[in-house]
Amino acid sequence: MPGGPPTNDTADPPAPLVSSFRVRADAGEPVAVVRVRNLQGAIPVGRDAWGRSGKLQPVLLSSEVSFAQPFSGNAALSSASASGDTDKLDAGTVHYGNLSKTLLSSLELWGQGKPSGGSSESTGVVAAAITATGFAAEVKTPRTADVFELLWVRMTGRVVDGSRVALPLDQLPFLDAGKLRSLSLTMSLPKASLLGAGVSLTTTASFREDFSKGGDKKDDKSSSKNPLRSYSRSLRIQGLHMPTLIGVNSNERKAKQMVVADVEIDKFDVADDIHSDLEKTIVDTMESSSFETLEALASQIANKILSDFRIGDDPKPMKERGWQVKVCLEKPIAVPFAECPAVEVTMRP
């Protein structure tokens, strides 16, 4: 598999794991979008700020559903929405209240940390999601990727890369893939960082224009029923506050000043929770800094992640995994009459 959590079925080719920018380009300019932001829940998931598993954590869920057709002017298209003309919800859009309920109810399947103890319906969905990430069927504390996969399956019916159906046969997904332009889902853990504002995992997928309900294609050259054209997966550690020796001016060489770092790993292909290990690499690099420029420090952080960071005993550097690292650094007190100056660097393998 080219990227993302592994799946155990190859009935359909998986969509390629690409950068977030590429997915947005594949999807094209949005014309009709429904969003819900920062739905709040709490479950034992992943690892906390100290790297411990099994701890109850607050979870924030956000989603953006972009439809292929606008909400008005679609009289000739029976499958498209007319809600902008009729002032009535229809099958061409989505009720944001039901979207919220679907996401929160999916999260609640893990609420007691015992997914196998729920109804037969919930057990089937959870088991399918766990299988999709290659994790054991008996899970007490799910990884972030396991919970994320479950949310995605409930929304689309398929695993994150679209390669196979993961819902039980007697259930339908919340969204109709044939009506979508793109879908984005973010799961944030605001207390999973020791020195930052939180950690988040985001997947965005673009949907094939030739995909219609039932998986039929207008172009019969391929029999694939995968509705996805491409997808991205990114891990973000945001708002890291670290006293750092940085600056060109003589006064800045005398003492450390606060630097705020946002680090995003695009084309993130790891199912395990490694954010606390990544944070340590970032913090260690900033702590030992004596650079004069934010440009040099940001480049050093990105290079450290791509070249020196390792996952467990795997000797493979992250640049061989195809990671794309974006580092944004801010100096909040450097310019008295501005909120902050900032420098952003993106480094690819």
MOKA-V150267 format. One line per field, one symbol per residue. phi: phi as a letter, one per 30 degrees, with the letter a starting at -180 (. if undefined). burial: # if it has 9 or more other ideal C-beta (glycine too) atoms within 8 Angstrom, else .. Layout:
phi: ???
burial: ???
This chain:
phi: .dliedccbbebdddddbdddddddddiddbabbbbbhdcbabdahbddcidcicdbdbccbbbcccdcddbicedcddddbddccibdbddbbddddedddddddddececibddcdddddddddddddedcicddcbccddeddddddeddddcibdedidadbdedcbcddccedcccabbbbcccdccbdcbdkbbbbbbbccddccbejidcdcddbcdcddddabbbbcbcbidcbdbdakcdddddcadbdbcccbbcchdccdddcdddddddddddddcdbddcdedddddddddddccdbchcddddddddiebccbccbcdcdcecbdadbbbbcbce
burial: ..###.#....#.##.####.###.##..#.#.###..#.#.######....#...###########.####.#....######.....#.###.#.###.###.#####..#.##.#..###############...#.########################.##...#.###.#############.###..#.##########...###...#........###############.#.####....#....#############.#.#.#####.###.##..#.#.##.############.###.....###.###########..#.....########..
